[in-house]
Amino acid sequence: MDNMFKSIEEGPRGSAFIPSCELAYRFMKIERANAEDEVKKFLDKAPYFDNKGKFVGLNEVIKNGFNWHMIDFLYEKGAIHYLISHNDILNETDDEFFMSLKLRYKRLIDNGMNKKDAQEECKNELKYANDVILKACEENKEGLGKLGNEITNKGNHGIHHYLIKKPIDKYSLKLIVKEFKK
């Protein structure tokens, strides 16, 4: 896994990729920690993912609506998009993909997974997110798609306000989760 990022980190884009990943990583770590109580109360009863429960078919996603895995992915996607779009050096088509992969890898390591297992799991998580979550949002533009865009936009605004050191609660992951209880 480290070799996969090595070409970016040691190449000309590394001076932008490494600090952007660190910013997004710190931001998401703070947001997840702040949202943890809400996740436990109102969504899946556990703030972490388990393999048996998270990989569901598209029909189940649509039937059951948003879950923590979907909210977390879309919010993080907004933060990553903001960092990539506001950086002239990170302009390759795969930069968002690699940053998403790197953040998922680091989160899994933080959660106690060994590096070898984290390599496979982060790829599986990102494949699920791209193949199922984004597909569900695209197929149901007025339902899941509309909510997905709102969550992504809040992640985009959330990291902006984090960077300027003026966080606004309405863009927090905690509030997004809390709103889903209603």
C-alpha positions in Angstrom: 0.0 0.0 0.0 2.8 2.4 0.9 4.3 1.7 -2.5 1.0 2.7 -4.2 1.3 6.1 -2.6 5.0 6.3 -3.0 4.9 7.5 -6.7 2.6 10.4 -5.7 4.3 11.3 -2.5 7.8 11.2 -3.9 6.8 12.8 -7.2 6.1 16.4 -8.1 2.6 16.2 -6.6 3.8 15.0 -3.3 4.3 18.5 -1.9 0.6 19.0 -2.3 -0.7 15.4 -1.8 0.9 14.7 1.6 -0.2 17.9 3.4 -3.7 17.7 1.8 -4.1 14.1 3.0 -3.0 15.2 6.5 -5.5 18.1 6.5 -8.4 15.9 5.4 -7.4 13.1 7.8 -7.3 15.4 10.8 -10.5 17.1 9.8 -12.4 13.8 9.4 -10.9 12.4 12.6 -12.3 15.4 14.5 -15.7 15.2 12.7 -16.1 11.5 13.3 -15.2 11.8 17.0 -17.7 14.7 17.4 -20.4 12.6 15.6 -19.7 9.4 17.5 -22.4 9.8 20.2 -25.0 10.7 17.6 -24.1 7.7 15.5 -24.5 5.4 18.5 -27.9 6.8 19.4 -29.5 7.2 16.1 -28.0 5.2 13.3 -26.2 1.9 13.3 -25.6 1.8 17.1 -21.9 1.5 16.3 -19.6 4.1 14.9 -17.4 1.6 13.1 -18.1 -0.6 10.2 -18.2 -4.4 10.2 -17.8 -6.3 7.0 -20.9 -8.4 7.5 -23.3 -5.5 7.9 -22.0 -2.8 5.5 -21.8 -4.4 2.1 -25.4 -4.6 1.1 -27.0 -4.7 -2.3 -28.2 -1.6 -4.1 -31.9 -2.4 -3.4 -31.2 -2.6 0.3 -29.4 0.7 0.3 -32.4 2.3 -1.5 -34.9 0.6 0.8 -33.2 1.4 4.0 -31.9 4.8 3.1 -28.8 6.3 4.4 -26.5 4.6 7.0 -23.4 5.7 8.7 -21.1 4.3 6.0 -22.9 6.3 3.3 -22.9 9.5 5.3 -19.3 9.2 6.3 -18.2 8.5 2.7 -20.1 11.4 1.1 -19.0 13.9 3.8 -15.4 12.8 3.3 -15.8 13.0 -0.5 -16.9 16.7 -0.1 -13.9 17.5 2.0 -11.5 15.8 -0.4 -13.1 17.5 -3.4 -12.6 20.8 -1.7 -8.9 20.2 -1.1 -8.3 18.9 -4.6 -10.2 21.7 -6.4 -8.4 24.3 -4.4 -4.9 23.0 -5.3 -3.2 23.7 -8.6 -0.8 20.9 -8.2 -3.4 18.1 -7.6 -5.0 18.1 -10.9 -4.7 14.5 -12.1 -8.0 12.5 -12.6 -7.0 10.0 -10.0 -5.9 12.4 -7.2 -9.4 12.2 -5.5 -9.3 8.4 -5.7 -5.9 8.1 -4.1 -6.7 10.6 -1.4 -9.8 8.7 -0.5 -7.9 5.5 -0.5 -5.2 7.0 1.7 -7.7 8.4 4.2 -9.5 5.1 4.5 -6.2 3.3 4.9 -5.1 5.6 7.7 -8.5 5.3 9.5 -8.3 1.5 9.4 -4.8 1.6 10.9 -6.1 4.0 13.6 -8.9 1.5 14.4 -6.3 -1.2 15.1 -6.2 -3.1 11.8 -2.8 -4.4 10.7 -1.3 -2.8 7.5 -1.8 -5.9 5.3 -5.5 -6.2 6.2 -6.0 -2.5 6.0 -4.6 -2.5 2.4 -7.3 -4.9 1.2 -10.1 -3.4 3.4 -9.6 0.2 2.2 -9.8 -1.0 -1.4 -13.0 -2.9 -0.7 -14.5 0.0 1.1 -13.7 2.4 -1.7 -15.0 0.0 -4.3 -18.2 -0.4 -2.3 -18.6 3.3 -2.0 -18.0 4.0 -5.7 -20.0 1.0 -7.0 -22.9 1.1 -4.6 -23.3 4.4 -2.8 -22.6 6.7 -5.8 -24.6 4.4 -8.1 -27.6 4.5 -5.7 -27.4 8.3 -5.6 -27.1 8.6 -9.4 -30.1 6.2 -9.9 -32.3 8.0 -7.4 -31.4 11.7 -8.1 -34.4 13.2 -6.3 -34.1 11.0 -3.2 -30.8 9.5 -2.3 -29.0 11.7 -4.9 -30.4 14.9 -3.4 -29.5 13.9 0.1 -26.1 12.7 -1.1 -25.3 16.0 -2.7 -26.4 17.9 0.5 -24.0 15.8 2.6 -21.2 16.1 0.1 -21.7 19.9 0.0 -21.6 20.1 3.8 -18.3 18.2 3.8 -17.0 20.7 1.3 -18.1 23.7 3.4 -17.1 22.0 6.7 -13.5 21.6 5.7 -13.4 25.2 4.4 -14.5 26.5 7.7 -12.1 24.1 9.5 -9.2 25.5 7.5 -10.1 29.2 8.2 -10.6 28.2 11.9 -14.3 29.3 11.9 -16.3 26.0 12.1 -20.0 26.4 11.6 -22.2 23.7 13.2 -24.6 23.4 10.3 -21.8 21.9 8.3 -20.7 19.4 10.9 -20.9 15.7 10.6 -22.6 15.5 14.0 -25.5 17.7 12.9 -25.9 15.6 9.7 -26.2 12.5 11.8 -28.5 14.1 14.2 -30.8 15.3 11.4 -31.2 11.7 10.2 -32.9 10.7 13.5 -35.9 12.9 12.5 
